[in-house]
Amino acid sequence: MAEKEVAPQQPSFYQTDLINRIRDLEEKNKILKERLLLIGKNLINIKNESESEITSLKNKTKKLEDGLKRFSSLLEGIISESNNFVRRSQINIIERMLKDFQPLEFLRKKDVEELIEQKLKTKKSNK
C-alpha cells in the first residue's frame, strides 16, 4: 500500500471563525480583568479619601461644638452679670440728683463763719 501523504488540512471557515471568536473573548476577558483591577484600586483610593475627609469633618464639627459650648457659657455669664450693671434710667436719676444737690456750692461751718466775719468787717470799715 502506498502511503498517503497527509497534507495539513486548512482549517475550515467555521473553525477559523470559532478561533477568532475565542481570541476576541479572551482579549475582552483580559481587558475586563484589567478594568476590574483598576476600578478596585480606584475604589480603595476613594474609600481612603472619604474616610480621611469624614475624619476631618468630624474634627471640625467637634471644634465647632466646643467653641459653641464656650460661647454659650460665656453668654450665660454675661447675662447673669448683666443684672449687676446700672441701667440707663438709673444713671439718669442719679445724674438729676447730683445736679440738684451740687455739693460744690455748700460751705462748711467754718467757711460760713469766716464769710460772716468778712462781711461784718467790710460793713464796719464802710461806716
C-alpha contacts under 8 A as a table, 3 or more apart, distances in Angstrom:
res1	aa1	res2	aa2	distance
11	P	14	Y	7.90
11	P	15	Q	5.79
11	P	16	T	6.18
12	S	15	Q	5.22
12	S	16	T	6.24
13	F	16	T	5.16
13	F	17	D	6.02
14	Y	17	D	5.03
14	Y	18	L	6.01
15	Q	18	L	4.99
15	Q	19	I	6.09
16	T	19	I	5.08
16	T	20	N	6.11
17	D	20	N	5.10
17	D	21	R	6.13
18	L	21	R	5.09
18	L	22	I	6.17
19	I	22	I	5.11
19	I	23	R	6.24
20	N	23	R	5.11
20	N	24	D	6.13
21	R	24	D	5.00
21	R	25	L	6.09
22	I	25	L	5.04
22	I	26	E	6.10
23	R	26	E	5.01
23	R	27	E	6.08
24	D	27	E	5.06
24	D	28	K	6.11
25	L	28	K	5.03
25	L	29	N	5.96
26	E	29	N	4.95
26	E	30	K	6.11
27	E	30	K	5.04
27	E	31	I	6.19
28	K	31	I	5.03
28	K	32	L	6.03
29	N	32	L	5.06
29	N	33	K	6.17
30	K	33	K	5.13
30	K	34	E	6.33
31	I	34	E	5.13
31	I	35	R	6.13
32	L	35	R	5.00
32	L	36	L	5.95
33	K	36	L	4.99
33	K	37	L	6.17
34	E	37	L	5.13
34	E	38	L	6.16
35	R	38	L	4.97
35	R	39	I	5.99
36	L	39	I	5.03
36	L	40	G	6.05
37	L	40	G	4.99
37	L	41	K	6.24
38	L	41	K	5.12
38	L	42	N	6.14
39	I	42	N	5.02
39	I	43	L	5.93
40	G	43	L	5.00
40	G	44	I	6.22
41	K	44	I	5.15
41	K	45	N	6.23
42	N	45	N	5.02
42	N	46	I	6.02
43	L	46	I	5.08
43	L	47	K	6.02
44	I	47	K	5.02
44	I	48	N	6.18
45	N	48	N	5.15
45	N	49	E	6.13
46	I	49	E	5.07
46	I	50	S	5.94
47	K	50	S	5.07
47	K	51	E	6.08
48	N	51	E	5.10
48	N	52	S	6.21
49	E	52	S	5.16
49	E	53	E	6.06
50	S	53	E	5.02
50	S	54	I	5.98
51	E	54	I	5.05
51	E	55	T	6.09
52	S	55	T	5.03
52	S	56	S	6.11
53	E	56	S	4.98
53	E	57	L	6.10
54	I	57	L	5.02
54	I	58	K	6.05
55	T	58	K	5.04
55	T	59	N	6.21
56	S	59	N	5.12
56	S	60	K	6.22
57	L	60	K	5.02
57	L	61	T	5.98
58	K	61	T	4.99
58	K	62	K	6.07
59	N	62	K	5.03
59	N	63	K	6.20
60	K	63	K	5.05
60	K	64	L	6.13
61	T	64	L	5.02
61	T	65	E	6.08
62	K	65	E	5.03
62	K	66	D	6.14
63	K	66	D	5.07
63	K	67	G	6.08
64	L	67	G	5.01
64	L	68	L	5.99
65	E	68	L	4.99
65	E	69	K	6.12
66	D	69	K	5.07
66	D	70	R	6.24
67	G	70	R	5.10
67	G	71	F	6.02
68	L	71	F	4.96
68	L	72	S	5.94
69	K	72	S	5.00
69	K	73	S	6.14
70	R	73	S	5.18
70	R	74	L	6.04
71	F	74	L	5.03
71	F	75	L	6.00
72	S	75	L	5.04
72	S	76	E	6.12
73	S	76	E	5.00
73	S	77	G	6.20
74	L	77	G	5.04
74	L	78	I	6.23
75	L	78	I	5.02
75	L	79	I	6.11
76	E	79	I	5.05
76	E	80	S	6.11
77	G	80	S	5.13
77	G	81	E	6.08
78	I	81	E	5.05
78	I	82	S	5.93
79	I	82	S	5.05
79	I	83	N	7.27
80	S	83	N	6.14
81	E	84	N	5.46
81	E	85	F	7.16
82	S	85	F	5.27
86	V	90	Q	6.35
86	V	91	I	6.85
87	R	90	Q	5.25
87	R	91	I	6.42
88	R	91	I	5.05
88	R	92	N	6.23
89	S	92	N	5.05
89	S	93	I	6.30
90	Q	93	I	5.14
90	Q	94	I	6.31
91	I	94	I	5.16
91	I	95	E	6.03
92	N	95	E	5.00
92	N	96	R	6.21
93	I	96	R	5.21
93	I	97	M	6.24
94	I	97	M	5.01
94	I	98	L	6.18
95	E	98	L	5.16
95	E	99	K	6.25
96	R	99	K	5.07
96	R	100	D	6.24
97	M	100	D	5.14
97	M	101	F	6.02
98	L	101	F	4.95
98	L	102	Q	5.84
98	L	103	P	7.95
99	K	102	Q	5.50
102	Q	105	E	5.96
102	Q	106	F	7.61
103	P	106	F	5.50
104	L	107	L	7.88
107	L	111	D	5.90
107	L	112	V	6.38
108	R	111	D	5.08
108	R	112	V	6.32
109	K	112	V	5.11
109	K	113	E	6.25
110	K	113	E	5.11
110	K	114	E	6.20
111	D	114	E	5.11
111	D	115	L	6.09
112	V	115	L	5.00
112	V	116	I	6.17
113	E	116	I	5.11
113	E	117	E	6.20
114	E	117	E	5.07
114	E	118	Q	6.15
115	L	118	Q	5.09
115	L	119	K	6.22
116	I	119	K	5.09
116	I	120	L	6.09
117	E	120	L	5.04
117	E	121	K	6.06
118	Q	121	K	5.06
118	Q	122	T	6.11
119	K	122	T	5.07
119	K	123	K	6.15
120	L	123	K	5.06
120	L	124	K	6.13
121	K	124	K	5.07
121	K	125	S	6.00
122	T	125	S	5.08
122	T	126	N	6.05
123	K	126	N	5.08
123	K	127	K	6.36
124	K	127	K	5.36
